[in-house]
């Protein structure tokens, strides 16, 4: 159960990353989009670390 939930989160995060990259490539305002991408990636790093810790803790037991 934990594995499918974890996999689902990775897929959603990947889709969001794809959407951000497409928006950055098609947008006229480079600087603004670059800041958005940096914020998005930082948020995902934090969320990813927390999810990974939770996932590992489930299997340590």
Chimera marker file (.cmm) of the C-alpha trace (Angstrom):
<marker_set name="trace">
<marker id="1" x="0.000" y="0.000" z="0.000" r="1" g="1" b="0" radius="0.5"/>
<marker id="2" x="2.749" y="2.457" z="0.876" r="1" g="1" b="0" radius="0.5"/>
<marker id="3" x="4.563" y="1.732" z="-2.376" r="1" g="1" b="0" radius="0.5"/>
<marker id="4" x="1.603" y="2.568" z="-4.625" r="1" g="1" b="0" radius="0.5"/>
<marker id="5" x="0.944" y="5.784" z="-2.702" r="1" g="1" b="0" radius="0.5"/>
<marker id="6" x="4.605" y="6.768" z="-2.967" r="1" g="1" b="0" radius="0.5"/>
<marker id="7" x="4.649" y="5.979" z="-6.701" r="1" g="1" b="0" radius="0.5"/>
<marker id="8" x="1.511" y="8.059" z="-7.227" r="1" g="1" b="0" radius="0.5"/>
<marker id="9" x="3.186" y="11.059" z="-5.551" r="1" g="1" b="0" radius="0.5"/>
<marker id="10" x="6.217" y="10.722" z="-7.813" r="1" g="1" b="0" radius="0.5"/>
<marker id="11" x="4.006" y="10.682" z="-10.923" r="1" g="1" b="0" radius="0.5"/>
<marker id="12" x="2.075" y="13.791" z="-9.814" r="1" g="1" b="0" radius="0.5"/>
<marker id="13" x="5.321" y="15.607" z="-8.999" r="1" g="1" b="0" radius="0.5"/>
<marker id="14" x="6.722" y="14.646" z="-12.402" r="1" g="1" b="0" radius="0.5"/>
<marker id="15" x="3.632" y="16.009" z="-14.158" r="1" g="1" b="0" radius="0.5"/>
<marker id="16" x="3.880" y="19.285" z="-12.244" r="1" g="1" b="0" radius="0.5"/>
<marker id="17" x="7.562" y="19.577" z="-13.158" r="1" g="1" b="0" radius="0.5"/>
<marker id="18" x="6.707" y="18.970" z="-16.811" r="1" g="1" b="0" radius="0.5"/>
<marker id="19" x="4.013" y="21.658" z="-16.692" r="1" g="1" b="0" radius="0.5"/>
<marker id="20" x="6.435" y="24.169" z="-15.161" r="1" g="1" b="0" radius="0.5"/>
<marker id="21" x="9.073" y="23.434" z="-17.810" r="1" g="1" b="0" radius="0.5"/>
<marker id="22" x="6.550" y="23.798" z="-20.644" r="1" g="1" b="0" radius="0.5"/>
<marker id="23" x="5.341" y="27.109" z="-19.203" r="1" g="1" b="0" radius="0.5"/>
<marker id="24" x="8.927" y="28.334" z="-18.924" r="1" g="1" b="0" radius="0.5"/>
<marker id="25" x="9.708" y="27.412" z="-22.519" r="1" g="1" b="0" radius="0.5"/>
<marker id="26" x="6.580" y="29.037" z="-23.952" r="1" g="1" b="0" radius="0.5"/>
<marker id="27" x="6.508" y="32.170" z="-21.792" r="1" g="1" b="0" radius="0.5"/>
<marker id="28" x="7.753" y="35.618" z="-22.746" r="1" g="1" b="0" radius="0.5"/>
<marker id="29" x="8.787" y="36.634" z="-19.236" r="1" g="1" b="0" radius="0.5"/>
<marker id="30" x="12.018" y="34.740" z="-18.642" r="1" g="1" b="0" radius="0.5"/>
<marker id="31" x="13.072" y="36.138" z="-15.289" r="1" g="1" b="0" radius="0.5"/>
<marker id="32" x="9.699" y="35.690" z="-13.604" r="1" g="1" b="0" radius="0.5"/>
<marker id="33" x="9.364" y="32.105" z="-14.804" r="1" g="1" b="0" radius="0.5"/>
<marker id="34" x="12.922" y="31.278" z="-13.734" r="1" g="1" b="0" radius="0.5"/>
<marker id="35" x="12.087" y="32.381" z="-10.187" r="1" g="1" b="0" radius="0.5"/>
<marker id="36" x="8.918" y="30.281" z="-10.260" r="1" g="1" b="0" radius="0.5"/>
<marker id="37" x="10.904" y="27.249" z="-11.398" r="1" g="1" b="0" radius="0.5"/>
<marker id="38" x="13.463" y="27.714" z="-8.624" r="1" g="1" b="0" radius="0.5"/>
<marker id="39" x="10.709" y="28.027" z="-6.012" r="1" g="1" b="0" radius="0.5"/>
<marker id="40" x="8.922" y="24.970" z="-7.407" r="1" g="1" b="0" radius="0.5"/>
<marker id="41" x="12.078" y="22.853" z="-7.405" r="1" g="1" b="0" radius="0.5"/>
<marker id="42" x="12.995" y="23.885" z="-3.856" r="1" g="1" b="0" radius="0.5"/>
<marker id="43" x="9.490" y="23.052" z="-2.624" r="1" g="1" b="0" radius="0.5"/>
<marker id="44" x="9.649" y="19.654" z="-4.326" r="1" g="1" b="0" radius="0.5"/>
<marker id="45" x="13.067" y="18.893" z="-2.834" r="1" g="1" b="0" radius="0.5"/>
<marker id="46" x="11.695" y="19.504" z="0.645" r="1" g="1" b="0" radius="0.5"/>
<marker id="47" x="8.539" y="17.492" z="-0.052" r="1" g="1" b="0" radius="0.5"/>
<marker id="48" x="10.549" y="14.705" z="-1.662" r="1" g="1" b="0" radius="0.5"/>
<marker id="49" x="12.887" y="14.405" z="1.317" r="1" g="1" b="0" radius="0.5"/>
<marker id="50" x="9.942" y="14.259" z="3.710" r="1" g="1" b="0" radius="0.5"/>
<marker id="51" x="8.173" y="11.628" z="1.591" r="1" g="1" b="0" radius="0.5"/>
<marker id="52" x="11.322" y="9.542" z="1.324" r="1" g="1" b="0" radius="0.5"/>
<marker id="53" x="11.874" y="9.662" z="5.092" r="1" g="1" b="0" radius="0.5"/>
<marker id="54" x="8.278" y="8.581" z="5.646" r="1" g="1" b="0" radius="0.5"/>
<marker id="55" x="8.600" y="5.796" z="3.079" r="1" g="1" b="0" radius="0.5"/>
<marker id="56" x="11.834" y="4.492" z="4.646" r="1" g="1" b="0" radius="0.5"/>
<marker id="57" x="10.386" y="4.643" z="8.151" r="1" g="1" b="0" radius="0.5"/>
<marker id="58" x="7.507" y="2.379" z="7.065" r="1" g="1" b="0" radius="0.5"/>
<marker id="59" x="9.929" y="-0.326" z="5.946" r="1" g="1" b="0" radius="0.5"/>
<marker id="60" x="12.327" y="-0.009" z="8.902" r="1" g="1" b="0" radius="0.5"/>
<marker id="61" x="9.710" y="-1.433" z="11.246" r="1" g="1" b="0" radius="0.5"/>
<link id1="1" id2="2" r="1" g="1" b="0" radius="0.2"/>
<link id1="2" id2="3" r="1" g="1" b="0" radius="0.2"/>
<link id1="3" id2="4" r="1" g="1" b="0" radius="0.2"/>
<link id1="4" id2="5" r="1" g="1" b="0" radius="0.2"/>
<link id1="5" id2="6" r="1" g="1" b="0" radius="0.2"/>
<link id1="6" id2="7" r="1" g="1" b="0" radius="0.2"/>
<link id1="7" id2="8" r="1" g="1" b="0" radius="0.2"/>
<link id1="8" id2="9" r="1" g="1" b="0" radius="0.2"/>
<link id1="9" id2="10" r="1" g="1" b="0" radius="0.2"/>
<link id1="10" id2="11" r="1" g="1" b="0" radius="0.2"/>
<link id1="11" id2="12" r="1" g="1" b="0" radius="0.2"/>
<link id1="12" id2="13" r="1" g="1" b="0" radius="0.2"/>
<link id1="13" id2="14" r="1" g="1" b="0" radius="0.2"/>
<link id1="14" id2="15" r="1" g="1" b="0" radius="0.2"/>
<link id1="15" id2="16" r="1" g="1" b="0" radius="0.2"/>
<link id1="16" id2="17" r="1" g="1" b="0" radius="0.2"/>
<link id1="17" id2="18" r="1" g="1" b="0" radius="0.2"/>
<link id1="18" id2="19" r="1" g="1" b="0" radius="0.2"/>
<link id1="19" id2="20" r="1" g="1" b="0" radius="0.2"/>
<link id1="20" id2="21" r="1" g="1" b="0" radius="0.2"/>
<link id1="21" id2="22" r="1" g="1" b="0" radius="0.2"/>
<link id1="22" id2="23" r="1" g="1" b="0" radius="0.2"/>
<link id1="23" id2="24" r="1" g="1" b="0" radius="0.2"/>
<link id1="24" id2="25" r="1" g="1" b="0" radius="0.2"/>
<link id1="25" id2="26" r="1" g="1" b="0" radius="0.2"/>
<link id1="26" id2="27" r="1" g="1" b="0" radius="0.2"/>
<link id1="27" id2="28" r="1" g="1" b="0" radius="0.2"/>
<link id1="28" id2="29" r="1" g="1" b="0" radius="0.2"/>
<link id1="29" id2="30" r="1" g="1" b="0" radius="0.2"/>
<link id1="30" id2="31" r="1" g="1" b="0" radius="0.2"/>
<link id1="31" id2="32" r="1" g="1" b="0" radius="0.2"/>
<link id1="32" id2="33" r="1" g="1" b="0" radius="0.2"/>
<link id1="33" id2="34" r="1" g="1" b="0" radius="0.2"/>
<link id1="34" id2="35" r="1" g="1" b="0" radius="0.2"/>
<link id1="35" id2="36" r="1" g="1" b="0" radius="0.2"/>
<link id1="36" id2="37" r="1" g="1" b="0" radius="0.2"/>
<link id1="37" id2="38" r="1" g="1" b="0" radius="0.2"/>
<link id1="38" id2="39" r="1" g="1" b="0" radius="0.2"/>
<link id1="39" id2="40" r="1" g="1" b="0" radius="0.2"/>
<link id1="40" id2="41" r="1" g="1" b="0" radius="0.2"/>
<link id1="41" id2="42" r="1" g="1" b="0" radius="0.2"/>
<link id1="42" id2="43" r="1" g="1" b="0" radius="0.2"/>
<link id1="43" id2="44" r="1" g="1" b="0" radius="0.2"/>
<link id1="44" id2="45" r="1" g="1" b="0" radius="0.2"/>
<link id1="45" id2="46" r="1" g="1" b="0" radius="0.2"/>
<link id1="46" id2="47" r="1" g="1" b="0" radius="0.2"/>
<link id1="47" id2="48" r="1" g="1" b="0" radius="0.2"/>
<link id1="48" id2="49" r="1" g="1" b="0" radius="0.2"/>
<link id1="49" id2="50" r="1" g="1" b="0" radius="0.2"/>
<link id1="50" id2="51" r="1" g="1" b="0" radius="0.2"/>
<link id1="51" id2="52" r="1" g="1" b="0" radius="0.2"/>
<link id1="52" id2="53" r="1" g="1" b="0" radius="0.2"/>
<link id1="53" id2="54" r="1" g="1" b="0" radius="0.2"/>
<link id1="54" id2="55" r="1" g="1" b="0" radius="0.2"/>
<link id1="55" id2="56" r="1" g="1" b="0" radius="0.2"/>
<link id1="56" id2="57" r="1" g="1" b="0" radius="0.2"/>
<link id1="57" id2="58" r="1" g="1" b="0" radius="0.2"/>
<link id1="58" id2="59" r="1" g="1" b="0" radius="0.2"/>
<link id1="59" id2="60" r="1" g="1" b="0" radius="0.2"/>
<link id1="60" id2="61" r="1" g="1" b="0" radius="0.2"/>
</marker_set>
